[in-house]
Amino acid sequence: GRTALILGYGAIGRRVALVCRALGMATLATRRSLDAPTTDGEAEVHPAGSLRELLPRAAAVIICLPHTPETDGLLGAVELALLPPGAVLVNIGRGPIVDEQALYEALRDGRLRAAGLDVWYSYPPDEASRAAWPPSAYPFHELDNVIMSPHRGGAADETAWLRMTALAEMLNA
């Protein structure tokens, strides 16, 4: 019965919308190529410029955007403050879309109920650095309202097989 706001209504955003609808959620979405709101079977889709009007309606924000100059820092302290109390943020796009300090402070102070971060702000330069490399300048890992995964949230046992099958099909084509 709650509302999810999906930022980035491309292929991944559409699949997320299906899951949200299956869970009984109303779904809002943004898409940069729109000039006016429209309705897709799974979501009420708005132009990306409508973000600040949509945030107060969202119990969950799910980020499915690529990192581009337009999306860098898209959600900062002002935008996070527009979310209703108890809102949850899930980032499966790229870390820098959400201002790192603003997100940490909103989670630490309880303005956001929780976050699921499948993307990080800092990646190790090589395999040898991986074990001791912090994912952020802020200690998100110390917060009990944050779940972090190293860009593996969508992984399943079948993922590697499906990737190899798709690659083989492309090479054969």
C-alpha positions, 0 to 999 in steps of 0.5 A, spaced: 500 500 500 505 504 500 509 508 494 515 506 490 519 512 486 523 509 481 529 513 478 530 511 471 525 507 468 529 504 463 530 496 462 532 495 470 527 500 472 521 497 469 523 490 472 523 493 479 516 496 477 514 489 476 516 487 483 514 493 486 507 492 483 507 485 485 508 487 492 502 491 492 506 498 491 503 504 487 509 506 483 512 512 480 518 513 476 522 518 472 525 518 465 529 523 462 526 523 455 519 525 457 516 532 457 510 530 460 507 525 465 504 518 462 502 512 465 505 505 463 502 499 465 506 498 472 508 506 473 506 513 473 512 516 469 514 523 470 519 527 467 526 527 470 525 534 472 519 532 477 523 529 482 522 534 487 515 534 487 515 526 487 519 525 493 514 527 498 510 521 496 515 516 496 516 511 502 521 508 498 526 511 493 529 506 488 535 508 484 536 505 477 540 511 474 547 511 470 552 516 473 552 521 468 554 529 469 546 530 470 545 525 475 551 526 479 549 529 486 542 528 484 540 527 491 543 531 496 541 534 503 535 538 500 532 532 496 533 527 502 529 532 506 523 532 502 522 524 503 517 523 508 519 520 515 521 513 515 522 513 507 527 507 505 533 508 499 535 503 495 541 505 490 542 499 485 545 505 480 551 508 482 554 511 488 555 518 486 548 519 484 546 520 492 551 525 495 555 521 500 555 526 506 548 527 506 546 520 505 550 518 511 547 524 515 540 522 514 541 515 516 545 516 522 540 521 524 534 517 523 531 522 517 531 516 513 529 509 516 534 505 512 538 504 505 540 498 501 547 500 497 549 495 492 554 501 489 559 504 493 563 511 493 570 508 492 572 502 489 579 499 489 584 500 484 587 493 484 585 486 487 591 487 492 587 493 495 580 490 495 580 487 502 582 493 506 579 498 501 573 502 504 567 503 500 566 510 502 569 516 506 563 515 511 562 509 516 556 506 513 558 499 515 557 502 522 550 504 521 545 498 523 540 501 518 544 500 512 545 494 508 551 494 503 553 489 497 559 490 492 554 491 486 552 484 487 545 485 489 542 482 483 547 476 483 544 469 483 546 462 481 544 463 474 547 470 473 554 467 470 551 462 466 546 467 463 552 472 461 556 467 458 550 464 454 548 472 452 555 473 450 556 466 446 549 469 442 552 475 441 559 472 438 555 467 434 551 473 431 
